[in-house]
Amino acid sequence: MLTRGISMMLTVNDDSGGDRDDGEARMVLVMSMVSLRASLHRGEEAEGPQETPSSGVAMGSAGAAEERALTAYGQLWALYVLCPFFDRLLLGVAGAVDARPLGPGDAVLLPLAALAALLEGRLALGMMLLAHIVKLAMFAHRLPFVWDHECWAAATEVSFVLAAAQGETGVVQRFWPAARAQLLLLYAGAAFWKLNTSFLDHRTSCGTVILAQVWAAYMPSTLALDLAPMVTRLAPFAALGGEVMLPLAMACFPRLGVFLALLFHLLVVLAPAPNFAGGFSVTCASRLILCLPWEAASALGHISLAVLGAALAVAFVRSAAFATFALMFLVTVSAVLASGLQKGSNAGSSAALTRCSAVGTFVYAFVLPVLGLQHMASCSMYANLKHYGGSNHLLMPTGLLQDAFPVTFGSELLRVDKAAGLLAAQNVWTEIEPELATTLLRAANHSGRQFVPYYARMGSLEDAGVALQEENAALPVVMSAFELRRSLAVLRRSGQTASLSYVRLPGDLQTPAEWLAHRGAAVRVHPNGTCTVDTRPCAEDEIALQPPPPRWLTSMLLPYPYALLPGDGKEIHCSS
């Protein structure tokens, strides 16, 4: 079966020829990949649960049905892992702005993921387990410079490793309920943190930005302009309502919930720059099948529709992320339809693993922002949440440990009025596409710009064709002493000079209007490394002269700044 699939791929690649245009080549690539998957799946159906030389003994009492469910998950997971490779190395483009960064470890991970998708039985399980462990090690090594969706992925991957480590019998029955509980908590956390005053204000909300982009990009211009005032004012509430509905629907009506989640991620993947978060959508789409009974995954039939959909997507959209999402969308929809004919079973499930996974995920999704142990990569993506400097959430405080231990956490706030070099380039505004979206936002008293410190720190904006230019610096910004010390340490280690001017802010100031209005002594850090306060040398305990924060803390916490604009009031601007 494996030989037949590889032969099919080689045949397609040989037929492609050197004179095909880029779109046809991309289509051939994806069609050959998915045709291989389809041939493997058809072979499984033909052979049934009997033993084969490649699969050995059927895995435990769950038999072939459980093995097919594991195969379905493994192939979707492999596509998720391989997606940035297709974009960056084969298609010559960066793809999604939040694509998982490729590194040296991918030389090991990518072959393991491909083998896990192509092999069967014990070999497939072993490769999947090893690939998951390698990916988790890469994730831990890169902390805190990871995307939020990578944290979501790592959560379910830890559960898979724990389920597989208990033996090959019943892996699916242990893993499926644990991962489902995790996904419900992650979606709930993402919705919960949007319950704050800045997100609910259409003049600053990230919900307004993204919906205005999609509205302007895909609606007729006349209709878009006529309905724009209503759309922009209702956007935050529509976005919050939609995100609240997802975990509730997936918990109570899994088929409906998974379908709605797919539509939500389709909206995200269709968003223009700078919010083309295809990495997030692909990550989630590869796992939504876990919210259905595992028997539904084992009942998946031929995926010729998914082959066609992915081929069309890659032919017309220059992004493997979009094509991969299209394939996952159609495969998961077929699982949704199959789940109507399957009755879920809890036999063999592990309550201990489910509880452990749920508790760990709850801590990440809900507790870390409250304690102030995570900002970048937290479960508060696009939420306008104030992680420090006073909470803007309607129900919960944030940054409690930062308030309780200001020295350890470097929680004193600074207003950086001037900066040059990397300090400026990592705190920039970027334009919102298309131009009509900017027009609609400004008509609604929105700034029409987006602050992108997360993207800038991850180094993805330049790859995605968005310039990180010093003249676009979002100055002034408010940042914590912790972040200034961390940034200056990075510059010194790399041999770069630092040039900036900042004002220390009293602790009782908690709104952008108060931060802008404060007048204090200007602390200047000069390119030669010296520091002055007005015209006097800085004291030895001046923040700019302090060592970097402890490594144990910087591996978790990276608090990026708040951008300020003239006329700001109580709310903070959308940042990503």
C-alpha positions, 0 to 999 in steps of 0.5 A: 500500500505504501509503495502504491501511494509513493508511486502515485506521488512520483507519477504525478510529479513526473508528469508536472513538467518544467513548463507548468506555472506556479499555480499548477505546480502547487496544485499538483503538489497538494493533489499528490499529497492528498492522493497518497493519503486517500490511497492509504485510507482506501487500502485500510478499508479494503484490508479491514481489521486483519493483520498485515506485515506492515501493521503487525498485531492490531492495537489492543481490543479496540482493533481496526476502528481505533487504529483508523481513528488514530490514523485520521488524527495522525494524518491531520496532525502531520499536515499541520506540522508540514504546512509551514514547510510547504509554504516556506521551502516549496512555494517560496512564500511565508504564508500565514503571518503566524506560521510556526517558525521553522528551525534546525529541529525540523530536520528531525520533526518533518520526516517523523511527521511524514512517516507517521502519516504514511505508516500504519499500526505500531510503526505509525504510533511509534513515529507519532509518539516520537514526533510529538516528543520532538515537537514539544522539545522544540516548543520548550526550547523556543519559549517564550517566543512562541505563538499562542496557537503553539501553546494550544497545540502543545497542550493536546500534544502532551496529552497524546504523549501521556496517552501513548506512554501508557501502552499501545492498547486504548490510546485513542480511548484515553487521548480523545476525551482528554484532548476534547476537554482541553479544546473546550477550555481553550476556546472558553478561555479565548472568549472569556478574556474578551469580556473587557472594556477595551474589547467591547468599545468599538473604537479600540476593539480588535473585533472591530478591526478584523470584522471590518477587514473581512467586511471590506474585502468580501462585500460589494463596496457600496453595501460595505459603505452603507452598512459600515456604521452598524457593522463596526458598532456591533462588531465587538459584541458579534465577535464575543457572542460568536466566541462564547457560543463555540465552546458551549455548542461543542460541549452540548452539540458537538456536530454543530459546534465543530461545524461552527468552529470551522466557519469561525476559522474560515473567517480568520483564514480569510482575513487580510494582512496583518491578521491573516492568522492561518497558522491559528486556523490550521492548528485548530482545524487539525484538532477539531476532529477530537471534539467528535466521537472517535468512532466518527474519525474511524468511519471517514470515507473517501476524501475526493472532495477534500482533494478537489477543494485543496487543489483549487485552494492552492491553485487560486490562493498563494498559500499552503496554509489556506490549502491545508485549511481547506483540506482539513475543513472538508475532512472534518465536515465529513467526520461531522456527517459521519458522527451522526451515524456513530454512537460515541463510547467512553469505554477504555477512557482514562478519567485520570488523564482527562482530569490532569489534562483539563487542570493543566489547560485551565491553568494556562487558559485562565490562571496565568493571566490572573497571576501575571505569569504570561502575556505573549502567547497567552490565551488572550489573543486579540482580546485588548486585555490589560495584563499589567497596569490595572485590569480592564476585565469585567470580572477578573484581576490580572497581574497579581504577582506583578503587583505583589512582588514589584521588584522581582517582576519589574512591574514599574511602568515607563513611558518610552517617548523616543527610541531608535533601532530595534527598540523602535522596530519591535514596537510599530504600527502597521496599516490595515488592509484593504484600504477600505477597511481603514476608511471604515474604521476611521469613520467609526472613530477608530485609529485605523491602525494596528499595533503589532508588537507580538508579530514584530517580536516573532520576526514574522512581519517582514517575511509576510511582506509587512515592513518593520520600519523604524519610522512606523514606530508606535511612540510613545509606548508604555512598557514595564521595567521588566520588558525594558531590562529584557530588551536592553539585555538582548541588544547588549548581547548582540552588540547593538547600541541602545538609544531611548528616552523614557519617563518613570510613571507613578504606580497609581496611574492606570489609563492611557490618558493618565500615562500621556498626561504625566510629566516627569524627569526624562531618563536618556540612554545613549548609544555609548551605554551611558545614562542621564536623568535630565543632565545628571548621570543616572543613579546605579539603581536606574532601571536602564542599568539593571541586569536582565530579569531572571531566566526562569521568569523570562522563559514564561513572561514577555509583556509587550507594551501598550501603544499610546495615541493623542486623545486616548482615554481609558481603553488600550488599542488592539495589538497583535 
